[in-house]
């Protein structure tokens, strides 16, 4: 069966025509982002034109604008989403406060039960994940933050549907009729069509008993039990699920084993939320003219290739992030605060909010329609795909750019025991080149990246590695004195780089810098390697070190965004 036809790029969340005040370029730009997200972050320009039904010139201008904002890059004929786009999803996660307030409690529950735990929120007639504490097993939960599931395909959906009205059920039945095989939900396995038959019954049971079970509704072998965290009015703010596999539990045994602990955790989460579950006005961010002035400068530089109204609309989304940081509750902002945070005129901010509300990314606060807040639908803008990027995948395009600048090979490595292991590499094209592949291991003590990584370790951990390492001479230049190596590592920590000249292999010179995570911990190193005969050590320091440091800074910036609400795997 074919997928449902794509909606018009101007249609809102419910297929409605846009209001007169809506900003057309913002609608069209977000349509391009949605299509890229649906294609797992990469699509050719021609395919985007066909999928969005927009003019080629319009798509080109959108891509040019999003490239300028750093939300995508162009590789040949393809547009590719970048980790920086996760700023939009981070704004929702920060403004709703659920991962920050409840994530640690979910992690503790997962540790105590030794089962996967997830937090999900309602999104229309679907369920969207906002936090995952996953147990790493051969058979384990694989959904990502931002993934959307049909409400009927899992335990959380019944808890949310327990409070649905007739209009909600009408929309759900309409969606089921139009898409009976869940083709519009790419994260969920297709083909399971019987979950809908029992959904209304399960919703009624969830309303009576206060919990809901999933007996392989998502896919065979997966079982779960869920409870809702409610606000003071009794409405579910989110649902917490404990997920296991039939190799460990049946649906019944899982419920019997975890329900008491789950109930205690949910009560603790409700206490942690306090009045935040209902939302309250957030302290407005400090006025910031930087976003507006940046868009004006970009417009002056790029001219018609930069769609200023699209860029302005995206800054409105990120305004809620800075508001959340200034307040302990959910960020709910009046128009004035949005205008001040973005540096936009009130009329401009108002039209952007109207447009984002039409598309389902912003809603009015139930208790005060003058306040606006982000919805979970913001996560559909590529967050799920980008949250699954590994460190090498984040790094690779930056290494490509670096090699294009310096015309020598560049790599990334991490510590693996007492060795370094290459996790990303971009070779240069030369008659004589350094032939190293991803997965290659070398002794850390004799390499530039290894010394950068050792220098970044806490003192006791570094001392332990050096104590068990036999410093063998790999070439006549290799440092084999423990005292001398210690001095080099101390200096590396101060200088922020290491140059190794023909110590690993005769004729091979390498210069490396560290890569830090959000906490400031050194997690990887990047280097440029070249034949020593082609230049001098001074050349490496003067000509290679500055672009190498710039590359590391860009990688770290991507990691800051991508790792804020998720874990970045090393490979």
C-alpha positions in Angstrom: 0.0 0.0 0.0 1.3 3.4 -0.9 1.9 6.2 1.7 -0.7 8.9 2.2 -0.2 11.8 -0.1 2.0 14.6 1.2 -0.1 17.6 2.5 0.2 21.0 0.8 3.3 22.8 2.1 1.0 25.6 3.3 -1.4 23.4 5.2 -1.4 23.5 8.9 -1.2 20.7 11.4 -4.8 19.7 10.8 -4.8 20.5 7.1 -6.3 23.9 7.5 -5.5 26.8 5.2 -3.1 29.4 6.6 -4.6 32.6 8.2 -4.1 35.8 6.3 -1.3 37.0 8.7 0.8 33.8 8.2 4.3 34.2 6.8 4.5 32.2 3.6 8.3 31.9 3.4 8.4 30.5 7.0 5.7 27.9 6.1 7.6 26.9 2.9 11.0 26.7 4.8 9.6 24.5 7.5 8.1 22.3 4.8 11.5 21.7 3.3 12.9 20.9 6.8 10.1 18.4 7.4 10.8 16.6 4.1 14.5 16.4 5.0 13.7 15.0 8.4 11.3 12.4 6.9 14.2 11.3 4.6 16.6 10.8 7.6 18.3 14.1 7.1 19.5 13.8 3.5 17.7 14.5 0.2 18.5 15.8 -3.2 17.3 19.2 -4.2 15.3 17.7 -7.0 13.5 15.3 -4.7 12.8 18.2 -2.3 11.2 20.1 -5.2 9.0 17.1 -6.0 8.1 16.3 -2.4 7.2 19.8 -1.3 5.7 20.9 -4.7 7.5 24.2 -4.4 9.3 25.9 -7.2 13.0 25.1 -7.7 13.9 28.7 -7.1 12.0 28.7 -3.8 13.7 25.5 -2.6 17.1 26.9 -3.6 16.5 30.0 -1.5 15.4 28.0 1.5 18.5 25.8 1.3 20.7 28.9 1.0 19.0 30.4 4.0 19.2 27.2 6.1 22.8 26.8 5.1 23.6 30.3 6.4 21.9 29.5 9.7 24.0 26.4 10.0 20.9 24.1 10.0 21.9 22.2 6.9 24.8 21.9 4.5 25.0 21.1 0.8 27.0 18.0 -0.4 26.9 17.8 -4.1 23.3 17.6 -5.1 22.1 16.8 -1.6 20.9 18.9 1.2 21.9 17.4 4.6 20.7 18.4 8.0 23.3 19.3 10.6 23.4 18.9 14.4 22.9 22.6 14.9 19.3 22.1 13.8 18.8 20.3 17.1 18.7 23.8 18.7 15.0 23.9 17.7 14.2 20.6 19.5 16.4 21.6 22.4 14.2 24.7 22.8 11.1 22.6 23.2 12.8 20.1 25.6 14.3 23.0 27.7 11.0 24.9 27.7 8.9 22.0 28.8 11.4 21.1 31.5 10.5 17.4 31.5 14.0 15.9 30.7 15.7 18.3 33.1 13.3 17.6 36.0 12.2 14.1 35.4 15.1 12.6 33.4 17.3 11.9 36.5 14.4 10.1 38.2 13.8 8.0 35.1 17.4 7.1 35.0 17.4 6.1 38.6 14.3 3.9 38.0 16.0 2.2 35.1 19.0 1.5 37.2 17.0 0.1 40.0 14.8 -2.1 37.8 17.5 -2.9 35.2 15.0 -2.3 32.5 14.6 0.5 29.9 12.5 3.5 31.0 11.1 6.2 28.7 9.2 9.4 29.1 6.7 10.3 26.4 4.3 13.2 25.8 1.0 13.4 23.8 1.3 14.9 20.3 -2.1 15.0 18.7 -3.2 11.4 18.3 0.4 10.3 18.7 3.0 9.8 21.4 6.4 11.4 21.2 9.5 10.4 23.3 11.3 13.1 25.2 13.7 11.0 27.3 15.2 7.5 27.2 17.1 5.5 29.8 18.0 2.4 27.8 19.5 -0.9 28.9 22.0 -2.1 26.4 21.0 -5.6 25.5 20.8 -7.8 22.4 17.0 -7.1 22.4 16.4 -3.6 23.7 14.4 -0.4 23.1 15.6 1.4 20.0 13.4 4.5 19.8 15.0 7.9 19.8 14.1 11.1 21.5 11.7 12.8 19.1 10.3 9.6 17.6 6.5 9.7 17.1 4.3 6.6 17.6 0.6 6.2 17.0 -1.3 6.4 20.3 -2.7 3.0 19.9 0.7 1.3 19.5 1.9 1.4 23.0 1.1 1.8 26.7 1.4 5.7 27.0 -1.2 6.3 24.3 -4.0 4.7 26.3 -3.2 6.9 29.3 -3.5 10.0 27.2 -6.6 8.8 25.3 -8.4 8.2 28.6 -9.1 11.9 28.7 -10.0 12.3 25.0 -13.3 13.9 24.0 -15.4 13.0 21.0 -13.5 15.4 18.7 -10.2 13.7 19.6 -11.6 10.3 18.9 -13.1 11.5 15.6 -9.6 12.7 14.5 -8.1 9.4 15.5 -10.6 7.4 13.5 -10.0 9.6 10.5 -6.3 9.1 10.7 -6.8 5.3 11.1 -9.0 5.2 8.0 -6.5 7.2 5.9 -3.4 5.4 7.2 -4.4 1.9 8.5 -0.8 0.6 8.2 0.9 3.5 10.0 2.9 4.6 7.0 2.9 8.1 8.4 4.9 6.9 11.4 8.3 5.9 10.1 9.7 5.1 13.6 7.2 2.3 14.3 7.3 -1.1 12.5 4.6 -1.4 9.9 2.2 -4.2 9.4 0.6 -4.4 12.9 -3.0 -3.5 12.4 -4.8 -5.1 15.3 -3.7 -2.6 18.0 -6.5 -0.2 17.0 -9.2 -2.7 17.6 -8.6 -2.8 21.3 -7.6 0.9 21.8 -10.8 2.4 23.1 -11.2 -0.5 25.5 -7.6 -0.1 26.7 -8.1 3.7 27.1 -11.2 3.0 29.3 -9.2 0.5 31.4 -6.4 3.0 31.8 -8.9 5.6 33.0 -10.1 3.2 35.7 -6.9 1.5 36.9 -4.4 4.4 36.4 -1.9 2.4 34.4 -1.7 0.8 31.0 0.1 -2.2 29.5 1.7 -2.9 26.1 1.7 -6.6 25.2 3.7 -6.5 22.0 1.6 -3.8 20.4 4.7 -2.0 19.0 6.5 -5.1 17.8 6.8 -8.8 18.7 8.7 -9.4 21.9 8.4 -5.9 23.3 6.3 -5.5 26.5 5.8 -2.4 28.7 3.8 -0.9 31.5 3.2 2.8 31.9 1.7 5.4 34.3 1.0 9.0 33.8 2.6 12.0 35.6 -0.3 14.4 36.2 -0.7 18.0 36.9 -2.7 19.4 39.9 -5.8 19.2 37.7 -5.4 15.5 37.0 -4.4 15.9 33.4 -1.5 13.8 32.2 1.6 15.8 31.5 3.7 12.8 30.4 3.8 9.1 30.7 6.6 7.0 32.1 7.0 3.5 30.6 9.1 0.5 31.8 10.0 -1.5 28.8 11.2 -5.1 28.7 11.4 -8.1 26.3 9.5 -11.4 26.4 12.8 -13.2 27.0 12.8 -11.5 30.4 9.1 -10.9 31.2 5.6 -11.5 30.1 3.3 -8.4 30.1 1.8 -9.7 33.3 5.1 -10.5 35.1 6.5 -7.2 34.1 3.5 -5.4 35.6 3.7 -7.4 38.8 7.5 -6.8 39.1 7.6 -3.1 38.4 4.3 -1.5 39.1 4.9 -0.6 42.8 8.3 0.9 41.9 6.9 2.7 38.9 4.1 4.2 41.1 6.6 5.5 43.6 8.7 7.0 40.8 5.7 8.7 39.2 4.7 10.2 42.6 8.2 11.6 43.0 8.1 13.0 39.4 4.8 14.8 40.2 6.4 16.3 43.2 9.4 17.4 41.1 7.1 19.0 38.6 5.1 20.9 41.2 3.1 23.7 39.5 5.4 23.4 36.4 3.0 20.7 35.0 0.4 23.4 34.5 2.9 26.0 33.3 3.3 29.5 34.4 4.7 32.7 32.8 8.4 32.4 32.4 10.6 35.3 33.2 11.4 36.8 29.7 14.9 36.5 28.4 17.1 39.5 28.4 16.4 41.6 25.3 18.6 40.4 22.5 19.0 42.3 19.3 21.7 39.9 18.0 19.3 37.5 16.2 17.5 40.3 14.3 20.8 42.1 13.5 22.4 38.9 12.3 19.5 38.2 9.9 19.7 41.8 8.5 23.4 41.4 8.0 22.9 38.1 6.2 20.3 39.6 4.0 22.6 42.4 3.0 25.4 40.0 2.2 23.4 37.3 0.4 20.6 39.4 -1.1 17.6 37.5 -2.5 19.2 34.1 -1.7 18.6 34.8 2.0 14.9 34.5 3.2 14.9 36.8 6.2 11.4 36.0 7.3 12.3 32.3 7.5 15.4 33.0 9.6 13.3 35.3 11.8 10.7 32.6 12.4 13.3 30.1 13.5 14.7 32.5 16.0 11.2 32.8 17.6 11.4 29.1 18.4 14.8 29.3 20.1 13.6 32.3 22.2 11.7 29.9 24.4 14.9 28.1 25.2 16.5 31.1 26.8 13.3 31.9 28.6 13.3 28.4 30.2 16.8 28.9 31.4 15.7 32.0 33.4 12.8 30.3 35.1 12.1 27.0 36.9 8.8 26.5 35.2 7.6 25.8 31.6 8.4 28.7 29.3 5.2 30.4 28.4 5.9 33.8 26.8 3.7 36.8 25.9 4.2 38.4 22.5 6.2 41.3 24.1 8.7 38.8 25.6 9.2 37.0 22.3 9.8 40.3 20.5 12.3 41.4 23.1 14.2 38.1 23.1 14.6 38.1 19.3 15.0 41.8 18.7 12.1 41.7 16.3 9.3 44.2 15.9 6.1 43.2 17.7 4.2 42.9 14.4 6.9 40.7 13.0 7.1 38.5 16.1 3.3 38.3 16.1 3.1 37.0 12.5 5.8 34.4 13.2 3.8 33.2 16.2 0.6 33.0 14.2 2.4 31.0 11.5 4.0 28.6 14.0 0.7 28.1 15.7 -1.0 27.4 12.4 1.7 24.7 11.8 1.3 23.2 15.2 4.7 24.2 16.6 3.3 26.8 19.1 0.1 26.8 21.1 -1.7 29.1 23.5 -1.4 28.3 27.2 -4.8 26.8 28.3 -5.2 29.1 31.3 -4.1 32.3 29.6 -4.3 32.6 25.8 -2.0 35.6 25.8 0.9 33.2 26.6 2.5 31.1 24.0 4.5 27.9 24.4 6.2 25.3 22.2 4.6 22.0 21.4 6.3 18.5 21.0 5.8 18.8 17.3 8.9 20.9 17.1 10.8 17.6 17.6 9.7 16.5 14.1 12.1 18.9 12.6 14.9 16.4 12.4 15.6 15.9 16.1 15.1 12.1 16.1 17.4 11.5 13.2 20.1 13.9 14.5 19.9 12.6 18.0 21.2 9.2 16.7 24.4 10.7 15.1 27.6 9.2 16.4 30.7 11.2 17.1 32.4 10.1 13.9 29.3 11.1 11.9 29.3 14.5 13.5 33.0 14.9 12.9 33.3 13.7 9.3 32.1 16.8 7.4 34.4 19.0 9.5 37.3 16.8 8.6 36.4 17.0 5.0 36.4 20.8 5.2 39.7 20.8 7.1 41.4 18.6 4.5 40.1 20.9 1.8 41.9 23.8 3.5 45.2 22.2 4.5 45.6 19.5 1.7 46.8 16.9 4.2 45.0 14.0 5.8 43.0 14.5 9.0 41.6 12.0 11.5 39.8 11.6 14.8 40.7 9.0 17.5 39.6 8.0 20.9 41.3 6.1 23.7 40.7 2.4 23.7 42.5 0.8 26.6 46.1 1.9 26.3 45.8 2.6 22.6 44.2 5.1 20.4 41.6 3.9 17.8 40.8 5.8 14.7 37.0 6.5 14.5 37.0 9.0 11.5 39.5 9.8 8.8 39.6 11.8 5.6 42.8 11.2 3.5 44.2 13.6 1.1 45.0 12.7 -2.5 48.8 12.5 -3.0 51.2 10.2 -4.7 52.6 9.5 -1.2 50.0 9.5 1.5 49.6 8.3 5.0 47.7 5.0 4.7 45.6 4.6 7.8 42.0 3.4 8.0 39.1 3.7 10.5 39.6 1.1 13.2 43.4 1.3 13.2 45.0 1.2 16.6 48.4 2.6 17.7 50.1 2.9 21.1 48.9 6.1 22.7 52.3 7.1 24.1 53.9 7.5 20.7 51.2 9.4 18.8 50.1 13.0 18.8 46.4 12.2 19.3 47.3 9.7 22.0 49.3 12.2 24.0 46.5 14.8 23.7 44.1 12.2 25.1 46.5 11.1 27.9 47.0 14.7 28.8 43.3 15.2 29.2 42.9 12.3 31.7 42.7 12.8 35.4 46.1 12.4 37.1 45.5 8.9 38.7 44.0 7.5 35.5 46.9 8.8 33.4 49.4 7.5 35.9 47.8 4.0 35.8 48.1 3.8 32.0 51.7 5.0 32.0 52.6 2.6 34.7 51.5 -0.4 32.7 52.8 0.8 29.4 56.1 -0.4 28.1 57.7 2.5 26.3 59.2 0.7 23.3 61.2 2.6 20.7 59.1 2.4 17.5 61.7 4.6 15.7 65.0 6.1 16.6 63.0 9.3 17.6 60.5 7.7 20.0 60.4 9.1 23.5 61.0 6.1 25.8 61.8 8.0 29.1 58.8 8.0 31.4 59.9 11.2 33.0 60.3 12.9 29.6 56.9 11.6 28.5 55.3 13.0 31.7 56.8 16.4 30.9 55.4 16.3 27.4 52.0 15.4 28.6 52.1 18.3 31.2 53.1 20.7 28.5 50.4 19.3 26.2 47.8 20.1 28.8 49.0 23.7 29.0 49.5 24.3 25.3 46.4 22.5 24.1 48.1 20.6 21.3 50.9 18.0 20.6 53.3 17.7 17.8 54.9 14.3 17.2 57.8 14.2 14.8 58.7 10.7 13.4 58.2 8.9 16.7 55.5 6.5 15.4 57.0 6.0 12.0 60.0 7.4 10.2 59.0 10.3 7.9 55.6 10.8 9.6 54.7 14.0 11.4 51.4 14.7 13.2 49.9 17.6 15.1 46.8 17.0 17.2 44.4 19.0 19.4 41.7 17.8 21.9 38.0 17.7 21.5 35.9 18.3 24.6 32.4 17.3 25.5 29.8 19.6 27.2 31.4 19.0 30.6 34.8 20.0 29.4 36.2 16.5 29.5 38.5 15.5 26.6 36.7 12.7 24.7 38.6 12.6 21.4 41.4 14.1 19.5 41.8 15.4 15.9 45.0 15.6 14.0 46.6 16.5 10.7 49.3 14.0 9.5 51.8 14.6 6.8 55.2 13.4 5.5 58.0 15.1 7.4 60.0 15.8 4.2 57.4 18.1 2.9 57.7 20.8 5.6 59.1 21.7 9.0 57.7 21.5 12.5 57.3 25.2 12.5 55.1 25.0 9.4 52.8 22.5 11.2 52.5 24.9 14.2 52.0 28.1 12.1 50.0 26.8 9.2 48.2 23.7 10.4 47.5 24.4 14.1 45.1 27.3 13.6 42.7 25.6 11.2 43.0 22.4 13.3 41.8 24.3 16.4 39.0 25.9 14.4 37.9 22.4 13.3 37.9 21.1 16.9 35.9 24.1 18.0 33.2 23.5 15.4 33.0 19.8 16.3 32.7 20.8 20.0 29.9 23.3 19.1 28.0 20.5 17.3 28.5 18.2 20.3 27.2 20.9 22.6 23.9 21.0 20.8 23.6 17.3 20.0 24.6 16.1 23.5 22.4 18.4 25.5 19.5 15.9 25.9 21.1 12.8 24.5 24.2 10.6 24.5 26.6 10.8 21.6 28.1 7.4 20.9 31.8 7.2 20.2 31.3 5.0 17.1 
